């Protein structure tokens, strides 16, 4: 299993960012996929999930309405569109095979600061 997230960066509060995760080494198109994040000094937190066909999604309460998960099974890629970003969204973001972060590989740093 290889999961490589990218697209993070520095953004001002209220701004938007889309991060991506390219998957390989397993059947992406038949797997539930998850985004998790780790804020400085804190444990890993579940952010969002999506069913293999994209019909079912889930979100952490604090990001509901601001973040949108999507996937392109033809490209083995998972996305997270983040809008109205807040300083408390600052974290390293990973895609993973479950909400506990199983299989997560390289994350991408998102910093929300003015």
N, C-alpha and C positions, 0 to 999 in steps of 0.2 A: 504494500500500500504506500502510495506517495501522494501527498496533498500539499500543494504549494500555493500559498496565498500571496496576493500582490495588490498594489493599488492604493496603499495607505499613504498618509502624508500629514502635513500640518494644515488645518482648516480653522477658520474663525467660527466662534459660536453662531449658530443659525445657518451655517453653511451646509453644503452637501458633498458627498463623496461616494463613489462606487468602488467596492473592492471585489476581487475575483479570486477564484481558487481552481486551479487545474488539477484534475485527479488522474491517476494512472495506477496500474497494477491490480485492479479489481473491476468488478462490473458496476460502473458508475450508474448506468441507466436503470439498474434494478435495485439501487440502494437508497434508503432514506439518507438524507444529508443534513448536516447541522453546522451552524455557526456558533462558536463559543468565543469568549474573550477573557482576558486576564488583565485586570487593572493593577496598577502598582501596589504591591503589598497585600493583594487580596487573592482569594482563590479563583479558580476557573468558574466562569458563569455561563450558563446556557443563554443564547440570544434568540436563535430562530432555527426552524427546521422545515424540511420540505419532503413530501413523498416522492417516490421515483417518477411518477407521471406528472408531478407538479400540481395535482389537484388539491392536495391538502397541505396547509402551512400552519405553523405555530410561532408565537412570539412571546418573549418575555414582556411582562406588563410595562416595564419602563421604556420599551422601544416600540410598543404597539402604536401604529399610526404614523410612526416616523421612519421605520426601517421596512424595506421590502425585500424578501428573498426571492430568487428566481434561479432557473437552471437551463442549460442548453445541453441536452444529452448527446447531441451530435458532436459537440465540442468537448465533452467531459468536463464541463465547467460550471461551477456554482458561483452565484453573484449575491452581493448584498448592497442594495441601494440605501444609503443613509441620508436622511434629510433632517433639517432643524437640529443639527448636532449641538450637543451640550458639553461643557467641560468634563462632566462625569462620564462621558462616552470615551474619554481618553483611555486607551488600552491597546494591547496586542491582540489582534483578531486572528482566529484560526478556523479553518473548516475541519470537520471531524466526522467520524462514523457514528457517534452517539453523543448524547448531551453531556457526558462526562469527559469528552475530548479524546476518545479513543482514536488512535491512528493519526492524530494531528501532526502535521509536519511543521514546515516553516510558516510562521505567522507574518502578519503585516502590521506595522505600528500606525495607529491613528492617534493624532494629537489634536485636541480641540482647545485652542487658546487664542486670545487676542494679543 
